[in-house]
Structure formats: structure tokens, C-alpha cells
Amino acid sequence: MRGEVDALREKGLITASTQFPGGRTFRYSLESSPASVNPAAFFSESEIIVRLPETAVLAWATSDQLSIDGEQVLVDGEKLKILVEKDFVCLEADKASG
């Protein structure tokens, strides 16, 4: 949603959650960080936090760029691929209004 992209640019943080049976909740957040050089992901207590470089968020939010991607090297040497994309419904609405 375009509002979420704008909120991430302006506030530096967006969060959401999904409810599951049994009263369990999965939370996820996107953070814009001036200290980050590459996208990074963290998992703790049923929550995923994806931290993105502030410069990448600014460029992404103010252009037609569809995604921010990167890789994070894990402790065992494996790589975690990170991909954050704009919502295609939001992009179609922008085209229709523009």
C-alpha cells in the first residue's frame, strides 16, 4: 500500500500483525535506519524485523523502483535473501490517477 511506503519514509517504521488460531500473533516490522548499509533481518519472539538502509528507502519511496533487495550472511555462512516489494495494487492505482 502506498501509505505504508510513505509512512516508512516519513516515520522510519511500519508494523503489522497476523492472528493465528489459539490466540497466537505473528508480528512483522520494517525499519528505515540511517546506520544500515545493507538490508538485514532479525527474528525474535514471533516477530520478524527487516531493517533497510534509509538512503535505499528514500530512493524507493520517491521513484518507480519496485523493490529493495539484499543478502545477509548468516553465522553458518549461508545467505538469507531479503526482498521488500511495493504492493502492485498500489502501483496500479498510481498509474490510473497519474
C-alpha positions in Angstrom: 0.0 0.0 0.0 1.3 3.4 -1.0 0.5 4.8 2.5 2.8 2.2 4.1 5.7 3.2 1.8 5.2 6.8 2.6 4.9 6.0 6.4 8.2 4.1 6.3 9.9 7.1 4.6 8.4 9.6 7.0 8.4 7.8 10.3 11.1 5.2 9.7 8.9 2.3 10.9 5.8 0.3 9.9 4.4 -2.6 11.8 1.6 -5.1 11.2 0.5 -8.4 12.7 -1.4 -11.5 11.7 -3.6 -13.5 14.1 -3.5 -17.3 14.2 -5.7 -19.9 15.8 -5.1 -20.4 19.5 -4.5 -16.7 20.2 -1.1 -16.6 18.7 0.1 -13.5 16.9 2.9 -13.1 14.3 4.3 -9.6 14.1 6.4 -8.0 11.4 8.1 -4.7 11.1 10.0 -2.7 8.5 12.5 -0.2 9.8 14.4 2.5 8.0 17.9 3.0 9.6 20.5 5.7 8.8 23.1 3.4 10.2 22.3 0.4 7.9 24.3 -0.2 4.8 22.5 -3.3 3.6 19.1 -4.9 4.3 19.1 -7.1 7.4 16.5 -9.3 9.1 16.1 -10.3 12.7 13.7 -12.9 14.3 12.7 -12.9 17.9 9.6 -13.8 20.0 7.3 -14.4 17.0 8.4 -11.2 15.2 10.4 -10.5 12.1 12.1 -7.2 11.8 13.6 -6.1 8.5 15.9 -3.2 8.7 16.6 -1.2 5.5 19.1 1.5 4.7 17.5 4.9 5.0 19.0 6.0 1.7 17.5 3.0 -0.1 14.1 3.6 1.5 14.1 7.3 0.3 15.1 6.3 -3.2 12.4 3.5 -3.3 9.6 5.7 -1.9 10.2 8.5 -4.3 10.6 6.6 -7.5 9.1 3.8 -9.7 11.6 1.4 -8.2 9.6 -1.8 -7.3 11.8 -3.4 -4.6 14.7 -3.3 -2.2 16.7 -6.4 -2.0 19.9 -7.8 -0.5 21.6 -10.7 1.2 22.5 -11.2 4.8 25.3 -13.6 5.6 24.3 -15.9 8.5 26.6 -17.4 11.2 26.9 -20.7 9.4 27.9 -18.9 6.1 24.5 -19.4 4.5 22.9 -16.4 2.9 19.4 -15.1 3.7 17.9 -13.3 0.7 15.8 -10.3 1.6 13.2 -8.8 -0.7 10.7 -6.0 0.1 8.3 -5.0 -2.7 5.8 -2.3 -3.3 2.2 -3.6 -3.4 1.1 -4.0 -7.1 -2.4 -2.8 -6.3 -0.9 0.5 -5.1 1.2 0.8 -8.3 -1.9 0.2 -10.5 -3.8 2.9 -8.6 -0.9 5.3 -9.1 -0.9 4.7 -12.8 -4.7 5.2 -13.0 -4.5 8.5 -11.2 -1.4 9.8 -13.0 
